[in-house]
Amino acid sequence: MTQRKKTEGEIITLEQFFKENKKCALGFSGGVDSSYLLYTGNKYGAKIKAYFVKTAFQPDFELRDARKIAENIGVEITVIKKNILDNAEVISNPSDRCYFCKRSIFTTLHSQAVADGIPLIIDGTNASDDISDRPGMKALNELSVRSPLRECGITKDEIRCLSKEAGLFTWDKPAYACLATRVPTGMTITHELLQKVEKAEDVLFSYGFSDFRVRVVGNSSNNICTKLQLPKEQINNLIEKRQEIVKAIKLFFPSVLLDLEGRNE
């Protein structure tokens, strides 16, 4: 079927989108947006194939969640392993790192989709996403990746409500930016540093915290500490467990700071 991209100002429904694009490859993360997109594509009878590109930037729990939600929906996922740390433009960590990363990942996904006979690539960008502040969107546009949720004018809040109605456990899953976002711009990204961040975040997960970030602070990978950012309502709970949490995280970072302003992203 001929692919029709919506005209300026036109809003279509997801049902219309998948009727017009019956065969597509989804860049799947297992998050709120891509999970709902996988669910609706399957619901409306599209031959939608989910691809999870696994790099050092995704913690292991993201892949576990992706497998779980795909199983619940009844769709298999294809996991593609990619060594993103081979990309010099990515690991040098410039301000537009996301552009180089997204382009590399979706180029890999595109090659696999073409080999599988799938002509269209889609992703989970929604109508609430500020594309002016997302260098990765430039890469998606260059690679002709379409964003049905955005094209259909569906916001993040609406996706959460619709996901809850559909019985998807991801409906209230906190947004989770990749591990590379924890490293200050300009600091070289290494596998060792990413592993330290992931293990420190695992500590916080084990104590029941959510929607937090473990930020790397310093001017080089040899001179770093970490800053914990949690939602304001969780800070007191962390302070109560301060000694044991600090002891656990200091296995990975020599110094642990706490952002008392709280996380407001």
KOLDO-815307 format. One record per residue: residue number from 0; residue in one letter; x, y, z of N, C-alpha, C in turn. Coordinates in nm, 2 decimals. Each point is the difference from the previous one (the first is absolute). Example, Ala and Ser with C-alpha at 12.3 -4.5 7.8 and 13.67 -1.06 7.14 Angstrom:
2
    nr   rest       nX       nY       nZ      caX      caY      caZ       cX       cY       cZ
     0      A     1.32    -0.57     0.78    -0.09     0.12     0.00     0.09     0.12     0.00
     1      S    -0.04     0.11    -0.07     0.09     0.11     0.00    -0.08     0.11     0.08
This chain:
265
    nr   rest       nX       nY       nZ      caX      caY      caZ       cX       cY       cZ
     0      M     0.08    -0.12     0.00    -0.08     0.12     0.00     0.09     0.12     0.00
     1      T    -0.04     0.10    -0.07     0.07     0.13    -0.01     0.00     0.07     0.14
     2      Q     0.12     0.04     0.04     0.00     0.07     0.13    -0.04     0.14    -0.02
     3      R    -0.09     0.05     0.09    -0.04     0.14    -0.01     0.04     0.07     0.13
     4      K     0.08     0.10    -0.01     0.03     0.08     0.11    -0.10     0.11     0.02
     5      K    -0.04     0.03     0.12    -0.10     0.10     0.02     0.04     0.14    -0.06
     6      T    -0.09     0.07    -0.05     0.03     0.14    -0.05     0.00     0.10     0.12
     7      E     0.05     0.11    -0.03     0.02     0.11     0.11    -0.14     0.02     0.07
     8      G     0.00    -0.01     0.13    -0.12     0.03     0.07    -0.10    -0.11     0.01
     9      E     0.03    -0.11    -0.07    -0.10    -0.11     0.00     0.03    -0.10     0.12
    10      I    -0.10    -0.04     0.07     0.01    -0.09     0.11    -0.08    -0.13    -0.04
    11      I     0.07    -0.11     0.00    -0.06    -0.13    -0.02     0.00    -0.08     0.12
    12      T    -0.08    -0.11     0.00     0.00    -0.09     0.12     0.10    -0.11    -0.02
    13      L     0.04    -0.07     0.11     0.09    -0.11    -0.01    -0.06    -0.11    -0.08
    14      E    -0.13    -0.02     0.01    -0.06    -0.10    -0.08     0.01     0.03    -0.15
    15      Q    -0.01     0.12    -0.04     0.02     0.04    -0.14     0.14    -0.02    -0.04
    16      F     0.09     0.04     0.09     0.15    -0.02    -0.03     0.03    -0.14    -0.03
    17      F    -0.04    -0.09     0.09     0.03    -0.14    -0.02    -0.07    -0.07    -0.12
    18      K    -0.12     0.06    -0.03    -0.07    -0.06    -0.12     0.08     0.04    -0.13
    19      E     0.06     0.12     0.01     0.08     0.05    -0.12     0.14    -0.06     0.00
    20      N     0.05    -0.04     0.11     0.14    -0.05     0.02    -0.01    -0.13     0.07
    21      K    -0.03    -0.11    -0.08    -0.03    -0.13     0.07     0.13    -0.07     0.03
    22      K     0.11     0.04    -0.05     0.12    -0.07     0.03     0.11     0.10     0.04
    23      C     0.04    -0.01     0.13     0.10     0.10     0.05     0.09    -0.06     0.10
    24      A     0.12     0.06     0.02     0.09    -0.04     0.10     0.01     0.11     0.11
    25      L    -0.02    -0.04     0.12     0.00     0.09     0.11     0.13     0.00     0.08
    26      G     0.06     0.12     0.02     0.11     0.01     0.09    -0.06    -0.01     0.14
    27      F     0.02    -0.11     0.07    -0.07    -0.03     0.12     0.09     0.01     0.12
    28      S    -0.04     0.07     0.10     0.08     0.01     0.13    -0.07    -0.06     0.12
    29      G    -0.13    -0.04    -0.01    -0.07    -0.05     0.11    -0.05     0.11     0.10
    30      G     0.01     0.12    -0.05    -0.05     0.11     0.08    -0.15     0.03    -0.02
    31      V    -0.05     0.10     0.06    -0.14     0.03    -0.01    -0.05     0.02    -0.15
    32      D     0.08     0.08    -0.07    -0.05     0.04    -0.14     0.01    -0.12    -0.10
    33      S     0.12    -0.06    -0.01     0.02    -0.11    -0.10    -0.09    -0.12     0.04
    34      S    -0.02    -0.02     0.13    -0.09    -0.12     0.03    -0.14     0.03    -0.04
    35      Y    -0.05     0.12     0.02    -0.14     0.03    -0.05    -0.01    -0.01    -0.15
    36      L     0.11     0.05    -0.07     0.00    -0.01    -0.14     0.00    -0.14    -0.05
    37      L     0.08    -0.09     0.06     0.00    -0.14    -0.03    -0.14    -0.06     0.02
    38      Y    -0.06     0.03     0.11    -0.13    -0.05     0.04    -0.11     0.04    -0.11
    39      T     0.00     0.13    -0.04    -0.10     0.05    -0.09     0.03    -0.06    -0.14
    40      G     0.12    -0.01    -0.04     0.03    -0.05    -0.13    -0.04    -0.15    -0.01
    41      N     0.02    -0.07     0.10    -0.05    -0.14     0.00    -0.15    -0.01     0.01
    42      K    -0.06     0.09     0.08    -0.15     0.00     0.01    -0.06     0.03    -0.13
    43      Y     0.05     0.09    -0.08    -0.06     0.04    -0.13     0.05    -0.09    -0.12
    44      G     0.06    -0.11     0.03     0.03    -0.10    -0.10     0.13     0.03    -0.09
    45      A     0.08     0.09     0.05     0.12     0.03    -0.08     0.10    -0.11     0.02
    46      K     0.09    -0.03    -0.09     0.11    -0.09     0.01     0.11     0.09     0.06
    47      I     0.00     0.02     0.13     0.10     0.09     0.06     0.10    -0.09     0.07
    48      K     0.13     0.03    -0.03     0.11    -0.08     0.05     0.08     0.09     0.10
    49      A     0.02    -0.04     0.12     0.07     0.08     0.10     0.15    -0.04     0.00
    50      Y     0.08     0.10    -0.01     0.15    -0.01     0.01     0.05     0.07     0.12
    51      F     0.07    -0.07     0.08     0.07     0.06     0.12     0.15     0.00    -0.03
    52      V     0.06     0.12    -0.02     0.14     0.01    -0.03     0.07     0.02     0.14
    53      K     0.07    -0.11     0.04     0.06     0.00     0.13     0.15     0.05    -0.01
    54      T     0.02     0.11     0.08     0.14     0.06     0.00     0.03     0.01     0.15
    55      A     0.12     0.05     0.02     0.05     0.03     0.14    -0.08     0.11     0.07
    56      F    -0.08     0.07    -0.08    -0.08     0.11     0.06    -0.13    -0.04     0.06
    57      Q    -0.04    -0.12    -0.03    -0.13    -0.05     0.06     0.04    -0.10     0.12
    58      P    -0.05     0.03     0.12     0.02    -0.10     0.11    -0.08    -0.12    -0.03
    59      D     0.04    -0.11     0.06    -0.06    -0.13    -0.02    -0.15    -0.01     0.03
    60      F    -0.05     0.08     0.10    -0.14    -0.01     0.03    -0.09     0.05    -0.11
    61      E     0.06     0.09    -0.09    -0.08     0.05    -0.11    -0.03    -0.11    -0.10
    62      L     0.10    -0.09    -0.03    -0.03    -0.11    -0.08    -0.09    -0.10     0.06
    63      R     0.01    -0.02     0.13    -0.09    -0.09     0.07    -0.15     0.05    -0.01
    64      D    -0.02     0.13     0.02    -0.13     0.06    -0.01    -0.05    -0.01    -0.15
    65      A     0.09     0.02    -0.09    -0.04    -0.01    -0.14    -0.05    -0.14    -0.04
    66      R     0.07    -0.10     0.05    -0.04    -0.14    -0.03    -0.13    -0.03     0.07
    67      K    -0.02     0.05     0.12    -0.12    -0.03     0.08    -0.12     0.07    -0.07
    68      I     0.00     0.12    -0.04    -0.11     0.07    -0.05    -0.03    -0.06    -0.14
    69      A     0.10    -0.03    -0.08    -0.02    -0.06    -0.13    -0.07    -0.13     0.01
    70      E     0.04    -0.08     0.10    -0.07    -0.13     0.03    -0.14     0.02     0.04
    71      N    -0.03     0.10     0.08    -0.14     0.03     0.04    -0.08     0.04    -0.11
    72      I     0.05     0.07    -0.10    -0.07     0.05    -0.11    -0.02    -0.12    -0.10
    73      G     0.10    -0.09     0.00    -0.01    -0.11    -0.09     0.08     0.02    -0.13
    74      V     0.11     0.08     0.01     0.08     0.03    -0.11     0.15    -0.04     0.03
    75      E     0.07    -0.06    -0.09     0.14    -0.03     0.03     0.08     0.12    -0.03
    76      I     0.11     0.01     0.07     0.10     0.11    -0.03     0.13    -0.05    -0.05
    77      T     0.06     0.07    -0.08     0.14    -0.03    -0.05     0.10     0.09     0.07
    78      V     0.09    -0.06     0.06     0.11     0.07     0.07     0.12     0.01    -0.08
    79      I     0.05     0.12    -0.03     0.12     0.02    -0.08     0.10     0.06     0.09
    80      K     0.11    -0.07     0.02     0.11     0.05     0.08     0.09     0.09    -0.08
    81      K     0.03     0.12     0.06     0.09     0.09    -0.08     0.10     0.06     0.10
    82      N     0.12     0.01    -0.04     0.11     0.06     0.08     0.00     0.15    -0.03
    83      I    -0.08     0.08     0.07     0.00     0.14    -0.03     0.12     0.07     0.04
    84      L     0.08    -0.06     0.09     0.13     0.06     0.05     0.11    -0.01    -0.11
    85      D    -0.03    -0.06    -0.11     0.09     0.00    -0.11    -0.01     0.13    -0.08
    86      N    -0.10     0.08     0.03    -0.03     0.12    -0.08     0.07     0.12     0.07
    87      A     0.11     0.05    -0.06     0.08     0.10     0.06    -0.08     0.13     0.02
    88      E    -0.10     0.03    -0.09    -0.08     0.12     0.01    -0.09    -0.01     0.12
    89      V    -0.04    -0.12     0.04    -0.09    -0.02     0.11     0.08     0.01     0.13
    90      I     0.11    -0.08     0.01     0.07     0.00     0.13     0.07     0.13     0.04
    91      S     0.03     0.08    -0.10     0.06     0.13     0.03    -0.10     0.09     0.07
    92      N    -0.13    -0.04    -0.01    -0.11     0.07     0.08    -0.02     0.15    -0.02
    93      P    -0.01     0.04    -0.13    -0.03     0.14    -0.02    -0.15     0.03     0.04
    94      S    -0.03     0.13    -0.01    -0.14     0.04     0.04    -0.11    -0.07    -0.09
    95      D     0.04    -0.03    -0.12    -0.10    -0.07    -0.09     0.03    -0.15    -0.02
    96      R     0.06    -0.06     0.11     0.03    -0.14     0.00    -0.12    -0.08    -0.04
    97      C    -0.12     0.04     0.05    -0.12    -0.08    -0.03    -0.03    -0.01    -0.15
    98      Y     0.04     0.10    -0.08    -0.01    -0.01    -0.14     0.08    -0.12    -0.06
    99      F     0.13     0.00     0.04     0.09    -0.11    -0.05    -0.05    -0.13     0.04
   100      C    -0.04    -0.01     0.13    -0.05    -0.13     0.06    -0.12    -0.05    -0.07
   101      K    -0.10     0.09    -0.01    -0.13    -0.04    -0.07     0.02    -0.04    -0.14
   102      R     0.09     0.08    -0.07     0.02    -0.03    -0.14     0.07    -0.14    -0.02
   103      S     0.09    -0.03     0.09     0.07    -0.13     0.00    -0.10    -0.11     0.03
   104      I    -0.08     0.01     0.10    -0.09    -0.10     0.04    -0.11    -0.03    -0.11
   105      F    -0.06     0.11    -0.05    -0.11    -0.02    -0.10     0.06    -0.04    -0.13
   106      T     0.12     0.03    -0.03     0.06    -0.05    -0.13     0.01    -0.15     0.01
   107      T     0.05    -0.05     0.12     0.01    -0.14     0.02    -0.14    -0.07    -0.01
   108      L    -0.10     0.07     0.07    -0.13    -0.06     0.00    -0.06     0.00    -0.15
   109      H     0.03     0.11    -0.07    -0.05     0.00    -0.14     0.06    -0.11    -0.08
   110      S     0.13    -0.02     0.01     0.06    -0.11    -0.08    -0.06    -0.14     0.03
   111      Q    -0.03    -0.02     0.13    -0.07    -0.13     0.04    -0.14    -0.01    -0.05
   112      A    -0.07     0.12     0.01    -0.14     0.00    -0.05    -0.01    -0.03    -0.15
   113      V     0.09     0.07    -0.08     0.00    -0.02    -0.14     0.03    -0.15    -0.03
   114      A     0.10    -0.06     0.07     0.03    -0.14    -0.02    -0.12    -0.09     0.03
   115      D    -0.09     0.05     0.09    -0.12    -0.08     0.04    -0.12     0.04    -0.09
   116      G     0.02     0.09    -0.10    -0.10     0.03    -0.09    -0.10     0.10     0.05
   117      I     0.04     0.09     0.09    -0.09     0.10     0.06     0.04     0.13    -0.05
   118      P    -0.09     0.08    -0.06     0.03     0.12    -0.07     0.00     0.13     0.09
   119      L    -0.07    -0.01     0.11    -0.02     0.12     0.08     0.05    -0.02     0.15
   120      I     0.07     0.10     0.05     0.05     0.01     0.13    -0.09     0.10     0.08
   121      I    -0.04    -0.04     0.12    -0.07     0.09     0.09     0.06     0.01     0.14
   122      D    -0.03     0.11     0.07     0.05     0.00     0.14    -0.11     0.06     0.09
   123      G     0.03     0.01     0.13    -0.10     0.04     0.10    -0.01     0.15     0.04
   124      T     0.06     0.09    -0.08     0.00     0.14     0.03    -0.15     0.04     0.00
   125      N    -0.04     0.07     0.11    -0.14     0.04     0.01    -0.02     0.15    -0.01
   126      A    -0.12     0.05     0.01    -0.04     0.14    -0.03     0.05     0.09     0.11
   127      S     0.04    -0.05     0.12     0.05     0.08     0.11     0.15     0.02    -0.01
   128      D     0.07    -0.07    -0.08     0.14     0.01    -0.01     0.04     0.13    -0.06
   129      D     0.10     0.07     0.06     0.05     0.12    -0.06     0.11    -0.03    -0.10
   130      I    -0.04     0.00    -0.12     0.10    -0.04    -0.10     0.11     0.10    -0.03
   131      S    -0.03     0.13     0.05     0.10     0.10    -0.02     0.12    -0.02     0.09
   132      D    -0.01    -0.08     0.11     0.10    -0.03     0.09     0.05    -0.14     0.00
   133      R    -0.02    -0.07    -0.12     0.03    -0.14    -0.01     0.08    -0.02    -0.13
   134      P     0.14     0.01     0.01     0.08    -0.02    -0.12    -0.03    -0.13    -0.07
   135      G    -0.04    -0.10     0.07    -0.03    -0.13    -0.06    -0.11     0.00    -0.10
   136      M    -0.09     0.10     0.01    -0.11     0.01    -0.10     0.06     0.03    -0.14
   137      K     0.11     0.08     0.00     0.06     0.03    -0.13     0.04    -0.13    -0.07
   138      A     0.06    -0.09     0.07     0.04    -0.13    -0.06    -0.12    -0.08    -0.05
   139      L    -0.11     0.00     0.08    -0.12    -0.07    -0.04    -0.06     0.05    -0.13
   140      N     0.00     0.14    -0.01    -0.05     0.06    -0.12     0.09    -0.04    -0.12
   141      E     0.13     0.00     0.02     0.09    -0.03    -0.11    -0.02    -0.14    -0.05
   142      L    -0.04    -0.09     0.09    -0.02    -0.14    -0.03    -0.14    -0.04    -0.03
   143      S    -0.09     0.11    -0.01    -0.14    -0.02    -0.04    -0.08    -0.09     0.10
   144      V     0.04     0.01     0.13    -0.07    -0.07     0.10    -0.12     0.08     0.04
   145      R    -0.12    -0.07     0.00    -0.12     0.07     0.03    -0.04    -0.02     0.15
   146      S    -0.08     0.09     0.05    -0.04     0.00     0.14    -0.15     0.00     0.01
   147      P    -0.07    -0.11    -0.01    -0.15     0.00     0.00    -0.06     0.07     0.12
   148      L     0.05    -0.01     0.12    -0.06     0.06     0.11     0.00     0.15    -0.01
   149      R     0.11     0.05    -0.05     0.01     0.15    -0.03    -0.09     0.04    -0.11
   150      E     0.00    -0.08    -0.11    -0.08     0.04    -0.12    -0.15     0.00     0.04
   151      C    -0.04    -0.09     0.09    -0.14    -0.01     0.04    -0.03     0.10     0.12
   152      G     0.10     0.08     0.04    -0.03     0.10     0.10    -0.03    -0.06     0.14
   153      I     0.06    -0.12     0.03    -0.02    -0.06     0.13     0.11     0.03     0.10
   154      T    -0.04     0.06     0.12     0.09     0.05     0.10     0.04    -0.11     0.09
   155      K     0.10     0.03     0.08     0.05    -0.10     0.10    -0.11    -0.04     0.10
   156      D    -0.07     0.11     0.05    -0.10    -0.03     0.10    -0.11    -0.09    -0.06
   157      E    -0.04     0.02    -0.13    -0.10    -0.08    -0.06     0.05    -0.14    -0.02
   158      I     0.13    -0.02    -0.03     0.06    -0.13    -0.02    -0.01    -0.08     0.13
   159      R     0.03     0.07     0.11     0.00    -0.07     0.13    -0.15    -0.04     0.03
   160      C    -0.09     0.08    -0.02    -0.14    -0.03     0.02    -0.05    -0.12    -0.09
   161      L     0.03     0.01    -0.12    -0.04    -0.10    -0.10     0.08    -0.14     0.03
   162      S     0.12     0.01     0.05     0.08    -0.12     0.03    -0.07    -0.06     0.12
   163      K    -0.04     0.08     0.10    -0.06    -0.06     0.12    -0.13    -0.07    -0.04
   164      E    -0.08     0.06    -0.09    -0.13    -0.06    -0.04     0.03    -0.13    -0.07
   165      A     0.11    -0.01    -0.07     0.04    -0.12    -0.08     0.06    -0.10     0.09
   166      G     0.03     0.03     0.13     0.06    -0.10     0.09     0.15    -0.02    -0.02
   167      L     0.06     0.10    -0.06     0.15    -0.01    -0.02     0.07     0.05     0.13
   168      F     0.09    -0.09     0.06     0.06     0.04     0.12     0.10     0.12    -0.01
   169      T     0.03     0.04    -0.12     0.08     0.11    -0.03    -0.07     0.14     0.02
   170      W    -0.13     0.00     0.03    -0.07     0.12     0.00     0.05     0.10     0.10
   171      D     0.06    -0.04     0.11     0.05     0.09     0.10     0.15    -0.01     0.01
   172      K     0.07    -0.06    -0.10     0.14    -0.02     0.01     0.07     0.14    -0.02
   173      P     0.09     0.04     0.09     0.07     0.13    -0.01     0.08     0.01    -0.13
   174      A     0.01     0.12    -0.05     0.09     0.02    -0.12     0.14    -0.04     0.04
   175      Y     0.07    -0.06    -0.09     0.14    -0.04     0.04     0.09     0.03    -0.12
   176      A     0.08     0.11     0.02     0.10     0.04    -0.11     0.12    -0.10     0.01
   177      C     0.07    -0.02    -0.11     0.11    -0.09    -0.01     0.11     0.04     0.10
   178      L     0.08    -0.10     0.03     0.11     0.02     0.10     0.10     0.11    -0.05
   179      A     0.01     0.02    -0.13     0.10     0.10    -0.04    -0.04     0.14     0.05
   180      T    -0.13     0.02     0.02    -0.04     0.14     0.05     0.05     0.03     0.14
   181      R     0.05    -0.10     0.07     0.05     0.02     0.14     0.14     0.06    -0.01
   182      V     0.07     0.00    -0.11     0.14     0.04    -0.02     0.00     0.14    -0.05
   183      P     0.08     0.09     0.06     0.00     0.14    -0.04     0.05     0.02    -0.14
   184      T    -0.06     0.09    -0.08     0.04     0.03    -0.13     0.15     0.02    -0.01
   185      G     0.07    -0.06    -0.09     0.14     0.02    -0.02     0.09    -0.10     0.07
   186      M    -0.06    -0.08     0.10     0.08    -0.10     0.07    -0.01    -0.13    -0.09
   187      T     0.11    -0.06    -0.02     0.00    -0.13    -0.08    -0.09    -0.10     0.06
   188      I    -0.08    -0.07    -0.07    -0.09    -0.10     0.05     0.07    -0.14    -0.02
   189      T     0.02    -0.07     0.11     0.06    -0.13     0.00    -0.09    -0.11     0.05
   190      H     0.03    -0.12    -0.03    -0.08    -0.11     0.05     0.01    -0.01     0.15
   191      E     0.12     0.02     0.05     0.02     0.00     0.15    -0.09     0.10     0.07
   192      L     0.00     0.12    -0.06    -0.08     0.11     0.07    -0.15    -0.03    -0.01
   193      L    -0.05    -0.05    -0.11    -0.14    -0.04    -0.01    -0.04    -0.11     0.10
   194      Q     0.09    -0.10     0.01    -0.02    -0.10     0.10    -0.01     0.05     0.14
   195      K     0.08     0.09     0.04     0.00     0.06     0.13    -0.14     0.07     0.02
   196      V    -0.04     0.07    -0.10    -0.13     0.07     0.01    -0.12    -0.10     0.02
   197      E     0.00    -0.10    -0.09    -0.10    -0.10     0.01    -0.01    -0.07     0.13
   198      K     0.12    -0.04     0.06     0.00    -0.07     0.13    -0.04     0.09     0.11
   199      A     0.04     0.13    -0.01    -0.05     0.10     0.10    -0.15     0.01     0.00
   200      E    -0.06     0.01    -0.12    -0.14     0.01    -0.02    -0.07    -0.13     0.05
   201      D     0.06    -0.11    -0.02    -0.05    -0.13     0.05    -0.02     0.01     0.15
   202      V     0.10     0.06     0.07    -0.01     0.02     0.14    -0.13     0.07     0.04
   203      L    -0.02     0.11    -0.06    -0.12     0.08     0.03    -0.13    -0.07    -0.04
   204      F     0.00    -0.08    -0.11    -0.11    -0.08    -0.03    -0.03    -0.10     0.11
   205      S     0.11    -0.06     0.05    -0.02    -0.10     0.11    -0.06     0.05     0.13
   206      Y     0.01     0.13     0.02    -0.06     0.06     0.12    -0.14     0.06    -0.03
   207      G    -0.05    -0.03    -0.12    -0.14     0.04    -0.03    -0.01     0.14    -0.06
   208      F     0.11     0.07    -0.03    -0.01     0.13    -0.06    -0.04    -0.01    -0.15
   209      S    -0.05     0.11    -0.05    -0.04     0.00    -0.15     0.01     0.14    -0.05
   210      D     0.01     0.00    -0.14     0.00     0.13    -0.07     0.12     0.09     0.05
   211      F     0.11    -0.06     0.02     0.12     0.07     0.04     0.11     0.00    -0.10
   212      R     0.11     0.07     0.02     0.11     0.00    -0.08     0.13     0.00     0.08
   213      V     0.10    -0.08    -0.04     0.13     0.00     0.06     0.09     0.07    -0.09
   214      R     0.03     0.13     0.03     0.08     0.08    -0.09     0.15    -0.01     0.03
   215      V     0.08     0.00    -0.11     0.15     0.01     0.02     0.04     0.14     0.01
   216      V     0.08     0.03     0.10     0.05     0.14     0.02     0.15    -0.01    -0.01
   217      G     0.06     0.10    -0.07     0.15     0.00    -0.01     0.04     0.05    -0.14
   218      N     0.13     0.02    -0.01     0.05     0.05    -0.13     0.07    -0.10    -0.08
   219      S     0.01    -0.12     0.05     0.07    -0.11    -0.08    -0.05    -0.13     0.07
   220      S     0.02    -0.11    -0.08    -0.04    -0.13     0.05     0.08    -0.05     0.12
   221      N     0.12     0.07     0.02     0.09    -0.04     0.11    -0.02     0.09     0.12
   222      N    -0.09     0.09    -0.01    -0.03     0.10     0.11    -0.15     0.02     0.01
   223      I    -0.07    -0.10     0.06    -0.14     0.01     0.00    -0.06    -0.03     0.13
   224      C    -0.12     0.04     0.02    -0.09    -0.04     0.11    -0.14    -0.01    -0.06
   225      T    -0.09    -0.03     0.08    -0.14    -0.01    -0.05    -0.10     0.08     0.08
   226      K    -0.10     0.05    -0.07    -0.10     0.08     0.06    -0.14    -0.07    -0.02
   227      L    -0.07    -0.03     0.11    -0.13    -0.06     0.00    -0.11     0.10    -0.01
   228      Q    -0.08    -0.02    -0.10    -0.12     0.08    -0.02    -0.12    -0.08     0.01
   229      L    -0.09     0.03     0.09    -0.12    -0.07     0.02    -0.12     0.10     0.01
   230      P    -0.12    -0.05    -0.03    -0.12     0.08     0.02     0.00     0.05     0.15
   231      K    -0.05     0.12     0.02     0.01     0.07     0.13    -0.06    -0.09     0.11
   232      E    -0.11    -0.07    -0.04    -0.08    -0.08     0.11     0.08    -0.12     0.04
   233      Q     0.11    -0.04    -0.07     0.08    -0.11     0.04     0.13     0.03     0.07
   234      I     0.03     0.13     0.01     0.13     0.04     0.06     0.01    -0.04     0.15
   235      N    -0.11     0.03     0.07     0.01    -0.03     0.15     0.02    -0.15     0.02
   236      N    -0.06    -0.08    -0.08     0.02    -0.15     0.01     0.14    -0.04    -0.02
   237      L     0.06     0.07    -0.10     0.15    -0.03    -0.03     0.08     0.04     0.12
   238      I    -0.03     0.12     0.05     0.08     0.05     0.11     0.00    -0.09     0.12
   239      E    -0.12    -0.06     0.02    -0.02    -0.10     0.12     0.09    -0.12    -0.02
   240      K     0.03    -0.04    -0.13     0.08    -0.11    -0.03     0.14     0.04    -0.05
   241      R     0.04     0.12     0.03     0.11     0.06    -0.06     0.13    -0.08     0.01
   242      Q     0.03    -0.05     0.12     0.13    -0.06     0.03     0.01    -0.13    -0.08
   243      E    -0.10    -0.08     0.00     0.01    -0.13    -0.08     0.00     0.02    -0.15
   244      I    -0.07     0.10    -0.05     0.00     0.03    -0.14     0.13     0.06    -0.04
   245      V     0.05     0.09     0.07     0.13     0.06    -0.03     0.11    -0.11     0.00
   246      K     0.00    -0.09     0.09     0.09    -0.11     0.01     0.00    -0.09    -0.12
   247      A    -0.13    -0.03    -0.05    -0.01    -0.08    -0.12     0.04     0.07    -0.12
   248      I    -0.03     0.13    -0.02     0.04     0.07    -0.12     0.15     0.03    -0.01
   249      K     0.06     0.01     0.12     0.14     0.03     0.00     0.09    -0.12    -0.04
   250      L    -0.06    -0.11    -0.03     0.07    -0.11    -0.06     0.03     0.04    -0.15
   251      F    -0.07     0.09    -0.05     0.01     0.04    -0.14     0.05     0.14    -0.02
   252      F    -0.03     0.09     0.09     0.04     0.14    -0.01     0.07     0.04     0.13
   253      P     0.11     0.08     0.00     0.07     0.04     0.12    -0.08     0.09     0.09
   254      S    -0.09     0.08    -0.06    -0.08     0.10     0.08    -0.14     0.00    -0.05
   255      V    -0.10     0.02     0.09    -0.14     0.00    -0.03    -0.06     0.13     0.05
   256      L    -0.06     0.07    -0.09    -0.07     0.13     0.03    -0.15    -0.02    -0.02
   257      L    -0.08     0.08     0.07    -0.15     0.00    -0.01    -0.05     0.14    -0.05
   258      D    -0.07     0.00    -0.10    -0.07     0.12    -0.05    -0.12     0.03     0.08
   259      L     0.01     0.10     0.09    -0.11     0.02     0.10    -0.12     0.08    -0.07
   260      E     0.02     0.05    -0.12    -0.11     0.07    -0.07    -0.10    -0.10    -0.06
   261      G     0.05    -0.12    -0.01    -0.09    -0.11    -0.06     0.00     0.00    -0.15
   262      R    -0.04    -0.11    -0.05     0.00    -0.01    -0.15    -0.14     0.05    -0.05
   263      N     0.01     0.09    -0.10    -0.12     0.06    -0.05    -0.02    -0.01    -0.15
   264      E     0.08    -0.09    -0.06    -0.01    -0.02    -0.15    -0.12    -0.08    -0.03
